Amino acid sequence: MKVKQGSFLWYLYLDKIYCLLSLRNVKALMEYFHLLDAHRRNTLNDVLFFHFLRHVTNMKITHIKMIFDMLDWTAMGEIGFDQFYVLVCIVLSHQSHLEDQFMYRHSRPVFDLLDLKGELKIDGTDFEMYRFLFNIKKQELRELFHDFDITGDRLLNYKEFKLYTIFCTEKSIDRKKRRKQREEEREREKGKDKEKYYQHLKKLYSTGLNQRSRSLL
């Protein structure tokens, strides 16, 4: 799932720590929401919602329909600005590779979204359906329920889900540290190679001058 370059969402900024929009961005998003609200009901129906996501992302049609059903908590066939805002933040976190951070910072709203049956537990099958929202691979999902589903019933309560988000965040931070260390190491190696190259050129230049001096003599 990617945000299309040049679309409205492309120009919004998601804070990398708290995974929220700035006040200015929220105001702009609200104005955009009102422009999309062709029926002036302060809501978006499934048709408006579908065309919005098709315009700003490369999301699959089936995924768009699934997301609308998930956000339409009251089954009224429309969503309000609150649900719209949550969706935009999820999309932007996906675009910025902040999925783990977003789940950690907003674990309760995410849990409530994934608790489709309202049983205060996340079903493994439901999580499987919506894992694309947070870029969770199948193997990672299996490991999640293996490591954090203490009762083994393929259900996660909020505490278990919260532990999972903490674990993912720490793992993500560790990956970023290792990536940064590798990049710094590559830069150091490049610096060493450049120094060796300059020394080699200096030696060749010095040798050439000596040979030229001897030939003149």
C-alpha positions as CSV (number, residue, x, y, z in Angstrom):
1,M,0.0,0.0,0.0
2,K,1.5,3.3,-1.1
3,V,0.3,6.9,-1.2
4,K,0.2,8.2,-4.7
5,Q,2.7,11.0,-5.4
6,G,1.0,14.4,-5.8
7,S,-2.2,13.3,-4.0
8,F,-3.4,15.2,-1.0
9,L,-2.1,12.7,1.5
10,W,1.4,13.0,-0.1
11,Y,1.8,16.4,1.5
12,L,0.7,15.5,5.0
13,Y,3.3,15.0,7.7
14,L,3.0,12.2,10.4
15,D,5.0,12.8,13.6
16,K,7.6,10.0,13.8
17,I,7.4,9.7,17.6
18,Y,3.7,10.0,18.4
19,C,2.4,9.1,14.9
20,L,-0.2,11.9,14.9
21,L,-0.8,14.8,12.5
22,S,0.0,18.4,13.5
23,L,-2.8,20.8,14.2
24,R,-2.3,22.5,10.9
25,N,-2.5,19.1,9.1
26,V,-5.6,18.1,11.0
27,K,-7.3,21.4,10.0
28,A,-6.4,20.8,6.3
29,L,-7.6,17.2,6.6
30,M,-10.9,18.3,8.0
31,E,-11.4,20.8,5.1
32,Y,-10.6,18.0,2.7
33,F,-13.1,15.7,4.4
34,H,-15.8,18.3,4.0
35,L,-15.0,18.7,0.3
36,L,-15.4,14.9,-0.1
37,D,-18.7,15.0,1.8
38,A,-20.8,15.6,-1.2
39,H,-24.1,15.0,0.6
40,R,-23.2,17.4,3.5
41,R,-23.9,14.8,6.2
42,N,-20.5,15.1,7.9
43,T,-20.0,11.5,6.8
44,L,-18.6,9.5,3.8
45,N,-20.6,6.7,2.4
46,D,-19.0,3.6,0.9
47,V,-18.9,5.1,-2.7
48,L,-17.2,8.3,-1.6
49,F,-14.8,6.4,0.6
50,F,-13.9,4.0,-2.2
51,H,-13.1,6.7,-4.7
52,F,-11.1,8.6,-2.1
53,L,-8.8,5.7,-1.4
54,R,-8.5,4.8,-5.1
55,H,-7.4,8.3,-5.8
56,V,-4.8,8.7,-3.0
57,T,-3.4,5.1,-2.8
58,N,-2.7,2.0,-4.8
59,M,-4.8,-0.1,-2.4
60,K,-6.7,-3.1,-3.8
61,I,-10.5,-2.9,-4.3
62,T,-11.1,-5.8,-1.9
63,H,-8.9,-4.2,0.8
64,I,-10.8,-0.9,0.5
65,K,-14.1,-2.6,1.0
66,M,-12.7,-4.5,4.0
67,I,-11.4,-1.3,5.6
68,F,-14.8,0.5,5.2
69,D,-16.6,-2.4,6.9
70,M,-14.1,-2.3,9.7
71,L,-14.4,1.5,10.2
72,D,-18.2,1.4,9.9
73,W,-18.7,0.4,13.6
74,T,-22.4,1.2,13.7
75,A,-23.1,-0.6,10.4
76,M,-24.9,2.6,9.1
77,G,-23.1,2.5,5.7
78,E,-21.0,5.6,6.4
79,I,-18.1,6.8,8.5
80,G,-17.4,10.1,10.3
81,F,-14.3,12.3,10.5
82,D,-12.9,10.4,13.6
83,Q,-12.7,7.1,11.6
84,F,-11.4,9.0,8.6
85,Y,-8.6,10.5,10.7
86,V,-7.6,7.1,12.1
87,L,-7.5,5.6,8.6
88,V,-5.3,8.5,7.3
89,C,-2.8,8.1,10.1
90,I,-2.6,4.3,9.5
91,V,-2.0,4.9,5.8
92,L,0.7,7.5,6.5
93,S,2.4,5.3,9.1
94,H,2.5,2.6,6.4
95,Q,4.0,5.0,3.9
96,S,6.6,6.1,6.4
97,H,7.4,2.6,7.7
98,L,6.1,3.4,11.2
99,E,3.6,0.6,11.5
100,D,5.1,-0.8,14.7
101,Q,5.4,2.6,16.2
102,F,1.8,3.4,15.3
103,M,0.5,0.2,16.9
104,Y,2.5,0.9,20.1
105,R,1.4,4.5,20.4
106,H,-2.2,3.8,19.6
107,S,-2.6,0.2,20.8
108,R,-6.1,0.7,22.3
109,P,-7.7,2.2,19.1
110,V,-6.0,-0.4,17.0
111,F,-7.1,-3.2,19.3
112,D,-10.7,-1.9,19.1
113,L,-10.5,-1.8,15.3
114,L,-9.3,-5.4,15.1
115,D,-11.8,-6.6,17.7
116,L,-14.5,-7.0,15.0
117,K,-16.8,-9.1,17.1
118,G,-16.7,-6.7,20.1
119,E,-15.6,-9.5,22.5
120,L,-12.6,-7.6,23.8
121,K,-10.4,-10.1,22.1
122,I,-8.7,-10.2,18.7
123,D,-9.4,-13.3,16.6
124,G,-6.5,-14.8,14.7
125,T,-8.6,-15.1,11.6
126,D,-9.6,-11.4,11.7
127,F,-6.1,-10.3,12.4
128,E,-5.0,-12.3,9.3
129,M,-7.5,-10.4,7.2
130,Y,-6.3,-7.0,8.2
131,R,-2.6,-7.6,8.7
132,F,-1.9,-5.7,5.4
133,L,-2.8,-2.5,7.2
134,F,0.3,-2.8,9.4
135,N,2.5,-4.7,7.0
136,I,2.6,-7.8,9.1
137,K,3.8,-10.9,7.3
138,K,2.2,-14.3,7.7
139,Q,5.2,-15.7,9.6
140,E,5.2,-12.8,11.9
141,L,1.5,-13.3,12.6
142,R,2.1,-17.0,13.4
143,E,4.9,-16.0,15.8
144,L,2.7,-13.4,17.4
145,F,0.0,-15.9,18.4
146,H,2.6,-18.5,19.3
147,D,4.5,-16.2,21.6
148,F,1.8,-14.0,23.1
149,D,-1.4,-16.1,23.0
150,I,-0.9,-17.5,26.4
151,T,-4.1,-19.5,26.5
152,G,-3.6,-21.0,23.0
153,D,-7.1,-20.2,21.9
154,R,-6.1,-18.1,18.9
155,L,-7.4,-15.0,20.7
156,L,-5.5,-12.0,22.1
157,N,-6.8,-9.8,24.9
158,Y,-5.6,-6.2,25.2
159,K,-2.7,-6.9,27.6
160,E,-1.3,-9.6,25.2
161,F,-1.7,-7.3,22.3
162,K,0.0,-4.4,24.1
163,L,2.9,-6.7,25.0
164,Y,3.2,-7.5,21.3
165,T,3.3,-3.9,20.3
166,I,6.0,-3.2,22.9
167,F,8.0,-6.1,21.6
168,C,7.6,-5.0,17.9
169,T,8.7,-1.4,18.7
170,E,11.8,-2.6,20.5
171,K,12.6,-4.9,17.7
172,S,12.1,-2.1,15.2
173,I,14.4,0.2,17.1
174,D,17.0,-2.5,17.3
175,R,16.8,-3.0,13.5
176,K,17.2,0.7,12.9
177,K,20.2,0.8,15.2
178,R,21.9,-2.1,13.3
179,R,21.0,-0.5,10.0
180,K,22.6,2.8,11.1
181,Q,25.7,1.0,12.3
182,R,26.0,-0.8,9.0
183,E,25.7,2.5,7.1
184,E,28.3,4.2,9.3
185,E,30.6,1.3,8.8
186,R,30.1,1.5,5.0
187,E,30.9,5.2,5.2
188,R,34.0,4.6,7.2
189,E,35.1,1.9,4.6
190,K,34.4,4.4,1.8
191,G,36.6,7.0,3.6
192,K,39.4,4.5,4.0
193,D,39.2,3.6,0.3
194,K,39.2,7.2,-0.7
195,E,42.3,7.8,1.5
196,K,44.1,4.8,-0.1
197,Y,43.2,6.1,-3.6
198,Y,44.5,9.6,-2.8
199,Q,47.7,8.1,-1.3
200,H,48.1,6.0,-4.5
201,L,47.6,9.0,-6.7
202,K,50.1,11.0,-4.6
203,K,52.6,8.2,-4.9
204,L,52.2,8.0,-8.7
205,Y,52.5,11.8,-9.0
206,S,55.6,11.8,-6.9
207,T,57.1,8.9,-8.9
208,G,56.3,10.7,-12.1
209,L,58.0,13.9,-11.0
210,N,61.2,12.0,-9.9
211,Q,61.4,10.3,-13.3
212,R,60.9,13.6,-15.1
213,S,63.6,15.2,-13.1
214,R,66.1,12.5,-13.8
215,S,65.3,12.6,-17.6
216,L,66.0,16.4,-17.6
217,L,69.4,15.7,-16.0
